[in-house]
């Protein structure tokens, strides 16, 4: 099975390297030549030119958004390189309606499609322990099992219909995106009282205010380290997907709307490429509070 | 040591019963005669009349709010019953500034004061495993240690200054109150897609969207069971404390403000005495969605 992982960012690089380590014939593909050179040096096969690859049995998409996914799939030579029963595995966070649309086009072209957004961040991608929220035809799921085995610790099989995976990811992002902001809001409030933020972090971790994001992003704020593991701009995109879908359906998502406005404000203030926990700087500025890592 | 636990609601009843079980001489006090009769039947001593009690060495306050706490302490015969080095343990969630004010009055009157809000809910209160965010003079903390040992699994000692405990509780309530709403918002969105809510609950619990409140309140919504363990009205009060303090200090708390508005709307719609997870019904109504437990 000849696999191409498209998009060698923090998630895609981890996935591609774990495919290679598992002994699968793996190509890394990225327009960025530094990423291509790095993957080539570490794992052997990488390119930014489709002509370098003869036949592709599986494509794993880790590009940034739906537009890039569509561009790779439908406006590049990729489709002409696919073998007869090749499978597209789309790990990009996209609107569920878009997953349904892309899946239909790929199935119409005679190939397999698995809607497969992931959770776990760069750390779990690197260690091959991502969670995958997957939906697609059973035969496609079966064909790509060696790839999922290489890159993930949990595969949630959500049935045959593309869109199911993306809907579950949307629910996860709604919560994750709100909880990054609640973490920032709570630590900014604590900073306004001159509380010991490390102590606040440790105590809340044992109380009812705890969350996955509190445990994961809280230390970034306590240490004032906004080195991007996942950027503000990713949540501008993902909370945008949540609120666009909600608005289309007439579903009330007041916390998501509030969080999205803050992510946008942070991005417009020049924080878009910092870690998403840097949202705390926007709250601190509004409050006349100084949080760690602010000038 | 003669202890009086004032306020035999779900938290106070649990604390009082664990004091009694630990062999401490414990009175239950409540204006509600049904609670008094129940505690008397189960543990021996309870009343709604201060004249029934001769000398008090420690008071544990579990009333509803700051106003009730002040009324019990300063507008009842309680103070006249206190022994020479009696200690007031205030477990009520109140504004930090109010904790400082009440502490000063109690210390001025010659008694000890411990600012001691709790976390863990009715379950942990019943099992004697609450977490206590405590601040007060070391000698007071030492005197009341047998009481804390009886009612709690974790005591976070936050120093001598009253207010420190209440500030930590405020940070916890900010997060807890927002996360109950985010749990409701996510499950309402999932319901709008006709997703299997039990499956959503189980998968998100293993993903980055997870929180203490998701795990605790999520099942109430999935099962449509809004039997009150902690009511909507408690969060109208607690998020009100968060936003009042934030507004006084000019601190931005946009998620807390958004959550408070929903708690208020739920309370005004007649859901005030239902479980706080019933906030999902307000979101569902706004969205034209049907969630479990709705007519």
Interface residues (C-beta under 8 A of the other chain):
Chain A: X96 X119 X120 X121 X131 X133 X154 X156 X158 X167 X168 X170 X171 X172 X173 X174 X175 X176 X178 X179 X181 X182 X183 X185 X186 X188 X189 X190 X192 X193 X195 X199 X200 X203 X204 X206 X207 X208 X209 X210 X211 X212 X213 X214 X216 X242 X246 X249 X250 X251 X252 X253 X254 X255 X256 X258 X259 X261 X262 X283 X286 X287 X288 X289
Chain B: X96 X119 X120 X121 X131 X133 X154 X156 X158 X167 X168 X170 X171 X172 X173 X174 X175 X176 X178 X179 X181 X182 X183 X185 X186 X188 X189 X190 X192 X193 X195 X199 X200 X203 X204 X206 X207 X208 X209 X210 X211 X212 X213 X214 X216 X242 X246 X249 X250 X251 X252 X253 X254 X255 X256 X258 X259 X261 X262 X283 X286 X287 X288 X289
